[in-house]
């Protein structure tokens, strides 16, 4: 696997925790996607994508350019699946497998796909009985199939999908489906793990069908077997992965008894069938030249040591993340993008749209809506109390006119356990004051467009006149003569004057960490602008502009999501207009291009080091077209 790029779905699970260190040790470049938080045991070089992989985009995966895809991600229940598992199985098994293969199958880089399937696909009449058996049934890859539950059905469905894909893509990449037997290991929910945890806490265990026989395979062996399978391209189709030796449930109990001499085991009757199954491992041994090395004795010993180390370290589960978007108004794309970001962190996380107006359209999209007090100092405590009452844990300001309010009072919210995702007061003060911004550029020798309180302070014959504070497009006068500029200025509250620069205006979306270092930035042309916002915008690359933007933004000492506005004149010179210390109206384009700014802001607010989450820009370019769209909601409570 040396120098290969490997994407592992579900890599923070039981098998993944064993697999990722092995891949790193073999010299692979690894990207992991999982719902769980990044495991502390992962090496710094492992690229981690937390969140529901059903929402992973083709561009995200293409940016990594995987050569190998190992699909571990799955959900399951215990022996008996509940009624509620119907939806969970579809979303996290059936749909997820289909989605991930959909975004992977056309990647030019892909060479190998390994799917962690299950022996639950085989016809249970082959290995389940009404009475105990003396010997287990070796199940062969060619044996009849009849998935015995929803999990087995989902695994079988994806095996068929991969068989279908092979008809069209076998010249580009090969696929193999490893039918894994009765898995157990550290950090698992398997019955052996549950028994060990109960015994370590001094409790009894309950045993059903001790005569049952299973092929128990330790997670470390499953990981090793899958890696070896991934490291070859000539083994395709279905292949068993087990130990090839069944052990009785009673043997597990006996092994535990040696570690816990005072153990209390209660044997209870059950109506479940007696199982007697094991993997026929001839094909794996012959084609891969390896067999699992762990037996139950060694596996259980390791698990007990692991669980002992965890005793007393359990933390109280925190409530699901809830993020407030202030001045949400009509910012529908932002609300949706934030919903995607928070659900990468927790599937039950929620987004609250806050606005002064009860008629804000964001109310129809967000998970909750709050008619907020105005963001003025006299309303501070009322806002803090409102956040606490709603369980809000983080705030994402969005309007220029309120950014300073949130920055000034960030410490007050922090004292209440609420993180405000905003730059410092000093940096924002420079950005919201266009005259200070221009002076900052002149002082640092940056190519900022100069500004003056009077037109005679500039050496130009054509002027731009705008308000010193607030949105730059509001009441702006462009390409005016001296007399017209003075006349226009008399209509404004606090006018400033700038020389008019002919050229192409572009936006630079960027994200900076709490240390004011640029993590990534995306350039985009403003192809069609309406009321100051891009309705059509296209990403592009230019190393010179990117370097100047990075230097400028870091000098400003900003943090989080920002947008730099730049004019490129006909002679290709840069003229920096202004910087908005907030998320822009069309900044969702940059997210689609790989600048995962909202997610980075959230995890940083929660105390996670974003250095482990690199900027993976998509290989190509994107054009965003912002169009109105209708939605339909349940109106049964409407008064109309």
Secondary structure, 3 states (H helix, E strand, C coil): CCCCEEEEECCCCHHHHHHHHHHHHCCCEEEEEECCCCCCCCCCCCEEEECCHHHCCHHHHHHHCCCEEEECCCCCCCCCCCCCHHHHHHHHHHHHHHHHHHHHCCCCCCCEEEEEEEHHHECHHHCEECCCCCCCEEECCCCCECCCCHHHHHHHHHHHHHHHHHHHHCCCCEEEEEEECEEECCCCCCHHHHHHHHHHCCCCEEEECCCCEECEEEHHHHHHHHHHHHCCCCCCEEEEECCCCCEEHHHHHHHHHHHCCCCCEEEECCCCCEEEEEECCHHHHHHHCCCCCCCHHHHHHHHHHHHHHHCCCCCCCCCCCEEEECCCCCCHHHHHHHHHHHHHHCCCCEEEEEECCCCCHHHHCCCEEEECCCCCHHHHHHHHHHHHHCCCCEEECCCHHHHHHHHHCHHHHHHCCCEECCCCHHHHHHHHCHHHHHHHHHHHCCCECCCECCHHHCCCCCEEEEECCCCCCCCCEEEECHHHHHHHHCCCCCEEEEECCCEEEEEEEEEECCCCCEEEEEEEEEEEEECCEEEEEEEECCHHHHHHHHHHHHHHCCCEEEEEEEEEECCCCEEEEEEECCCCCCCHHHHHCCCCHHHHHHHHHCCCCHHHCCCCCCCCCCEEECCCCCCCCCCCCCCC
